[in-house]
Amino acid sequence: MSELRWHPLLEEWVITATHRQERTFFPPADYCPLCATKPGGFPTEVAEPSYDVVILQNKFPSLQPEPPEPAVQGHPLTPVMPARGVCEVLLYSPQHDATLVSLGPQTVYKIVQVWRDRYEELGALPEIEYVFIFENRGPEVGVTLSHPHGQIYAFPYVPPVAQRELASMYRYWYRERRCLLCDLLQRELAEGVRLVSSFGTWQAFVPFYARYPQEVHIVPERHIKSLLELTQAEE
């Protein structure tokens, strides 16, 4: 079961999904549910003997298009509501031991195209407010399958971190009449000590205020609202 529970101290929704404890946990490579189904082998989530890039519905979703009613009773202080939304899994490759980096630019380009398509389709749903595309790496953050894959979550609300970022950018604009991301990027370019890579109109750098090991921000040189505004060269 899953539901959204309101956190009154932080004023944000918390997703509680107890059924995710039943997920498959690091099976042997020969029994990976995300590999292609081999002739005569056990059936996987992909019924074909091979594939390129695949989108699957998450079998243990935190959010569902038609969620059940909450399993617990809410309270005026801590209301609950159904965990409505979408959780998808994007399989990068049939190669079990590959990584996103090792797949090469052509496959990565295809993946970006899938990101864009899913962002557009899911974002157009009337109940969806935010589409989050991400990849977890390692068991430390909850990964249970090593096959190369990413996640696409469509939320019925804007998550709190994104809300805070947007609010900060609005405040900066009204105060300075300038774009906060543009100014941060110009500072990094001017100092040059934290730049990681430059490719096309994109800059990758470790921010001065990095909170995590290996934290890298990738920022475009022009204003882009979403994936839907990327040009072919930027993709």
C-alpha positions as a Markdown table, in Angstrom:
| # | Residue | x | y | z |
|---|---|---|---|---|
| 1 | Met | 0.0 | 0.0 | 0.0 |
| 2 | Ser | 1.1 | 3.6 | -0.5 |
| 3 | Glu | -0.3 | 7.0 | 0.3 |
| 4 | Leu | 0.8 | 10.6 | 0.7 |
| 5 | Arg | 1.1 | 11.8 | 4.3 |
| 6 | Trp | 1.4 | 15.4 | 5.2 |
| 7 | His | 4.4 | 16.5 | 7.2 |
| 8 | Pro | 3.1 | 19.5 | 9.2 |
| 9 | Leu | 6.6 | 20.6 | 10.4 |
| 10 | Leu | 8.2 | 20.7 | 7.0 |
| 11 | Glu | 4.9 | 21.5 | 5.2 |
| 12 | Glu | 5.5 | 18.9 | 2.5 |
| 13 | Trp | 4.0 | 15.6 | 1.4 |
| 14 | Val | 5.8 | 12.3 | 2.3 |
| 15 | Ile | 5.3 | 9.2 | 0.1 |
| 16 | Thr | 4.8 | 6.1 | 2.2 |
| 17 | Ala | 5.0 | 2.9 | 0.1 |
| 18 | Thr | 5.3 | -0.2 | 2.3 |
| 19 | His | 4.9 | -2.6 | -0.6 |
| 20 | Arg | 8.3 | -1.6 | -2.0 |
| 21 | Gln | 9.9 | -3.8 | 0.7 |
| 22 | Glu | 9.0 | -6.7 | -1.5 |
| 23 | Arg | 11.2 | -5.6 | -4.5 |
| 24 | Thr | 13.7 | -8.1 | -6.0 |
| 25 | Phe | 17.1 | -7.5 | -4.4 |
| 26 | Phe | 20.2 | -8.0 | -6.6 |
| 27 | Pro | 19.4 | -11.3 | -8.2 |
| 28 | Pro | 22.1 | -13.2 | -10.2 |
| 29 | Ala | 22.8 | -11.8 | -13.7 |
| 30 | Asp | 21.1 | -14.9 | -15.2 |
| 31 | Tyr | 17.9 | -14.1 | -13.4 |
| 32 | Cys | 17.8 | -10.3 | -13.9 |
| 33 | Pro | 14.2 | -9.2 | -14.6 |
| 34 | Leu | 15.4 | -6.3 | -16.7 |
| 35 | Cys | 17.4 | -8.3 | -19.2 |
| 36 | Ala | 15.8 | -9.5 | -22.4 |
| 37 | Thr | 14.0 | -12.9 | -22.2 |
| 38 | Lys | 16.4 | -15.5 | -23.6 |
| 39 | Pro | 15.1 | -18.4 | -25.7 |
| 40 | Gly | 14.2 | -21.2 | -23.3 |
| 41 | Gly | 15.0 | -19.0 | -20.3 |
| 42 | Phe | 12.8 | -17.7 | -17.6 |
| 43 | Pro | 10.5 | -14.8 | -18.7 |
| 44 | Thr | 11.7 | -11.3 | -17.8 |
| 45 | Glu | 9.9 | -7.9 | -17.9 |
| 46 | Val | 11.0 | -7.7 | -21.5 |
| 47 | Ala | 9.4 | -10.5 | -23.6 |
| 48 | Glu | 11.6 | -10.0 | -26.6 |
| 49 | Pro | 15.0 | -11.7 | -27.1 |
| 50 | Ser | 16.7 | -8.3 | -27.5 |
| 51 | Tyr | 15.8 | -4.7 | -27.2 |
| 52 | Asp | 17.2 | -1.2 | -27.7 |
| 53 | Val | 15.7 | 1.2 | -25.2 |
| 54 | Val | 12.6 | 0.2 | -23.2 |
| 55 | Ile | 10.0 | 2.0 | -21.0 |
| 56 | Leu | 8.3 | -0.2 | -18.3 |
| 57 | Gln | 5.8 | 0.6 | -15.7 |
| 58 | Asn | 7.4 | 0.2 | -12.3 |
| 59 | Lys | 6.2 | -3.1 | -10.7 |
| 60 | Phe | 6.5 | -1.5 | -7.2 |
| 61 | Pro | 5.4 | 2.0 | -7.8 |
| 62 | Ser | 5.3 | 4.7 | -5.1 |
| 63 | Leu | 2.8 | 6.6 | -7.2 |
| 64 | Gln | 0.0 | 5.0 | -9.3 |
| 65 | Pro | -2.4 | 6.4 | -12.0 |
| 66 | Glu | -5.3 | 4.8 | -10.1 |
| 67 | Pro | -4.1 | 4.5 | -6.6 |
| 68 | Pro | -6.0 | 2.7 | -3.8 |
| 69 | Glu | -7.5 | 4.6 | -1.0 |
| 70 | Pro | -5.0 | 5.2 | 1.9 |
| 71 | Ala | -4.6 | 2.3 | 4.3 |
| 72 | Val | -4.5 | 4.7 | 7.3 |
| 73 | Gln | -6.8 | 7.4 | 8.6 |
| 74 | Gly | -5.8 | 11.0 | 8.3 |
| 75 | His | -6.1 | 13.8 | 10.9 |
| 76 | Pro | -6.6 | 17.5 | 10.5 |
| 77 | Leu | -2.9 | 17.9 | 11.6 |
| 78 | Thr | -1.7 | 15.1 | 9.4 |
| 79 | Pro | -4.0 | 14.5 | 6.4 |
| 80 | Val | -3.5 | 11.7 | 3.9 |
| 81 | Met | -4.4 | 11.3 | 0.3 |
| 82 | Pro | -4.0 | 8.7 | -2.4 |
| 83 | Ala | -0.6 | 8.4 | -4.0 |
| 84 | Arg | -1.6 | 9.5 | -7.5 |
| 85 | Gly | 1.0 | 9.7 | -10.2 |
| 86 | Val | 3.2 | 7.6 | -12.5 |
| 87 | Cys | 6.4 | 5.7 | -11.9 |
| 88 | Glu | 8.3 | 4.4 | -14.9 |
| 89 | Val | 11.5 | 2.5 | -15.4 |
| 90 | Leu | 13.7 | 3.3 | -18.4 |
| 91 | Leu | 16.0 | 0.5 | -19.5 |
| 92 | Tyr | 19.1 | 1.9 | -21.2 |
| 93 | Ser | 20.4 | -1.3 | -22.8 |
| 94 | Pro | 20.1 | -5.1 | -22.9 |
| 95 | Gln | 23.7 | -5.3 | -21.8 |
| 96 | His | 23.5 | -6.2 | -18.1 |
| 97 | Asp | 26.9 | -4.9 | -17.0 |
| 98 | Ala | 26.8 | -1.6 | -19.0 |
| 99 | Thr | 26.5 | 1.9 | -17.5 |
| 100 | Leu | 25.1 | 5.1 | -19.0 |
| 101 | Val | 28.6 | 6.4 | -19.6 |
| 102 | Ser | 29.8 | 3.2 | -21.4 |
| 103 | Leu | 26.9 | 3.1 | -23.8 |
| 104 | Gly | 28.2 | 5.7 | -26.2 |
| 105 | Pro | 26.8 | 9.0 | -27.6 |
| 106 | Gln | 24.3 | 7.4 | -30.0 |
| 107 | Thr | 22.5 | 5.4 | -27.2 |
| 108 | Val | 22.6 | 8.4 | -24.9 |
| 109 | Tyr | 21.0 | 10.5 | -27.6 |
| 110 | Lys | 18.2 | 8.0 | -27.8 |
| 111 | Ile | 17.7 | 8.0 | -24.1 |
| 112 | Val | 17.5 | 11.8 | -24.1 |
| 113 | Gln | 14.8 | 11.5 | -26.8 |
| 114 | Val | 12.9 | 9.1 | -24.6 |
| 115 | Trp | 13.3 | 11.6 | -21.6 |
| 116 | Arg | 11.8 | 14.3 | -23.8 |
| 117 | Asp | 8.9 | 12.2 | -25.0 |
| 118 | Arg | 8.0 | 11.0 | -21.6 |
| 119 | Tyr | 8.4 | 14.5 | -20.1 |
| 120 | Glu | 5.9 | 15.8 | -22.6 |
| 121 | Glu | 3.3 | 13.0 | -22.3 |
| 122 | Leu | 3.4 | 12.7 | -18.6 |
| 123 | Gly | 3.5 | 16.5 | -18.0 |
| 124 | Ala | 0.4 | 16.9 | -20.1 |
| 125 | Leu | -1.7 | 14.8 | -17.7 |
| 126 | Pro | -4.1 | 17.0 | -15.8 |
| 127 | Glu | -3.2 | 15.4 | -12.4 |
| 128 | Ile | 0.6 | 15.9 | -12.9 |
| 129 | Glu | 2.5 | 18.9 | -11.7 |
| 130 | Tyr | 6.1 | 17.8 | -11.9 |
| 131 | Val | 8.0 | 15.2 | -13.9 |
| 132 | Phe | 11.3 | 14.1 | -12.3 |
| 133 | Ile | 13.8 | 12.1 | -14.4 |
| 134 | Phe | 16.7 | 10.5 | -12.4 |
| 135 | Glu | 19.0 | 7.6 | -11.9 |
| 136 | Asn | 20.0 | 6.1 | -8.6 |
| 137 | Arg | 23.4 | 4.4 | -8.3 |
| 138 | Gly | 24.4 | 1.9 | -5.7 |
| 139 | Pro | 22.6 | 0.1 | -2.8 |
| 140 | Glu | 23.4 | 2.9 | -0.5 |
| 141 | Val | 20.5 | 4.9 | -2.1 |
| 142 | Gly | 18.1 | 2.0 | -2.4 |
| 143 | Val | 19.1 | 0.5 | -5.8 |
| 144 | Thr | 18.0 | -3.2 | -5.9 |
| 145 | Leu | 18.9 | -4.1 | -9.5 |
| 146 | Ser | 22.3 | -3.5 | -11.1 |
| 147 | His | 21.0 | -3.6 | -14.7 |
| 148 | Pro | 21.5 | -0.1 | -16.3 |
| 149 | His | 18.2 | 1.7 | -15.9 |
| 150 | Gly | 16.8 | 5.0 | -14.8 |
| 151 | Gln | 13.5 | 6.2 | -13.3 |
| 152 | Ile | 10.8 | 8.7 | -14.4 |
| 153 | Tyr | 8.4 | 9.9 | -11.7 |
| 154 | Ala | 5.4 | 12.1 | -12.4 |
| 155 | Phe | 4.2 | 13.8 | -9.2 |
| 156 | Pro | 0.8 | 15.4 | -8.4 |
| 157 | Tyr | 2.7 | 18.2 | -6.7 |
| 158 | Val | 6.0 | 20.1 | -7.1 |
| 159 | Pro | 8.6 | 18.6 | -4.7 |
| 160 | Pro | 9.9 | 20.9 | -2.0 |
| 161 | Val | 13.5 | 21.2 | -3.3 |
| 162 | Ala | 12.2 | 22.4 | -6.7 |
| 163 | Gln | 9.8 | 24.8 | -5.0 |
| 164 | Arg | 12.6 | 26.3 | -3.0 |
| 165 | Glu | 14.8 | 26.7 | -6.1 |
| 166 | Leu | 12.1 | 28.4 | -8.0 |
| 167 | Ala | 11.3 | 30.7 | -5.1 |
| 168 | Ser | 15.0 | 31.7 | -4.8 |
| 169 | Met | 15.2 | 32.5 | -8.5 |
| 170 | Tyr | 12.0 | 34.6 | -8.3 |
| 171 | Arg | 13.3 | 36.6 | -5.4 |
| 172 | Tyr | 16.7 | 37.1 | -7.0 |
| 173 | Trp | 15.0 | 38.4 | -10.2 |
| 174 | Tyr | 12.8 | 40.8 | -8.4 |
| 175 | Arg | 15.7 | 42.1 | -6.4 |
| 176 | Glu | 18.4 | 42.2 | -9.1 |
| 177 | Arg | 16.5 | 42.0 | -12.3 |
| 178 | Arg | 18.9 | 39.3 | -13.4 |
| 179 | Cys | 18.8 | 35.5 | -13.7 |
| 180 | Leu | 20.3 | 33.7 | -10.7 |
| 181 | Leu | 21.5 | 30.7 | -12.8 |
| 182 | Cys | 23.1 | 33.0 | -15.4 |
| 183 | Asp | 25.0 | 34.8 | -12.7 |
| 184 | Leu | 26.1 | 31.6 | -11.0 |
| 185 | Leu | 27.3 | 30.3 | -14.3 |
| 186 | Gln | 29.2 | 33.4 | -15.1 |
| 187 | Arg | 31.0 | 33.3 | -11.7 |
| 188 | Glu | 32.1 | 29.7 | -12.3 |
| 189 | Leu | 33.3 | 30.6 | -15.8 |
| 190 | Ala | 35.2 | 33.6 | -14.5 |
| 191 | Glu | 36.9 | 31.7 | -11.7 |
| 192 | Gly | 37.4 | 28.5 | -13.8 |
| 193 | Val | 38.7 | 26.4 | -10.9 |
| 194 | Arg | 35.6 | 24.2 | -10.6 |
| 195 | Leu | 34.8 | 23.6 | -14.3 |
| 196 | Val | 34.5 | 20.0 | -15.2 |
| 197 | Ser | 33.6 | 20.0 | -18.9 |
| 198 | Ser | 32.3 | 22.3 | -21.6 |
| 199 | Phe | 30.3 | 20.8 | -24.5 |
| 200 | Gly | 28.4 | 22.8 | -27.0 |
| 201 | Thr | 26.3 | 25.3 | -25.1 |
| 202 | Trp | 26.4 | 23.4 | -21.9 |
| 203 | Gln | 28.8 | 23.9 | -18.9 |
| 204 | Ala | 29.4 | 21.3 | -16.2 |
| 205 | Phe | 30.9 | 22.4 | -12.9 |
| 206 | Val | 31.2 | 21.5 | -9.3 |
| 207 | Pro | 29.3 | 24.4 | -7.5 |
| 208 | Phe | 31.0 | 26.5 | -4.9 |
| 209 | Tyr | 28.3 | 25.3 | -2.5 |
| 210 | Ala | 28.4 | 21.6 | -3.3 |
| 211 | Arg | 26.8 | 19.5 | -0.6 |
| 212 | Tyr | 27.8 | 16.0 | -1.8 |
| 213 | Pro | 30.9 | 14.2 | -3.1 |
| 214 | Gln | 31.1 | 14.3 | -6.9 |
| 215 | Glu | 28.2 | 16.8 | -7.1 |
| 216 | Val | 28.2 | 18.3 | -10.6 |
| 217 | His | 25.7 | 20.8 | -12.1 |
| 218 | Ile | 25.1 | 21.0 | -15.8 |
| 219 | Val | 23.8 | 24.4 | -16.9 |
| 220 | Pro | 22.9 | 25.6 | -20.4 |
| 221 | Glu | 24.3 | 29.0 | -21.6 |
| 222 | Arg | 20.8 | 30.1 | -22.7 |
| 223 | His | 17.5 | 30.1 | -20.9 |
| 224 | Ile | 15.7 | 26.8 | -21.4 |
| 225 | Lys | 12.5 | 26.2 | -19.5 |
| 226 | Ser | 12.4 | 22.4 | -20.0 |
| 227 | Leu | 13.5 | 19.5 | -22.1 |
| 228 | Leu | 10.8 | 20.5 | -24.7 |
| 229 | Glu | 12.8 | 23.7 | -25.6 |
| 230 | Leu | 16.0 | 21.8 | -26.4 |
| 231 | Thr | 17.3 | 22.2 | -30.0 |
| 232 | Gln | 18.6 | 19.2 | -31.8 |
| 233 | Ala | 22.2 | 20.4 | -31.3 |
| 234 | Glu | 21.6 | 20.8 | -27.6 |
| 235 | Glu | 20.2 | 17.3 | -27.2 |
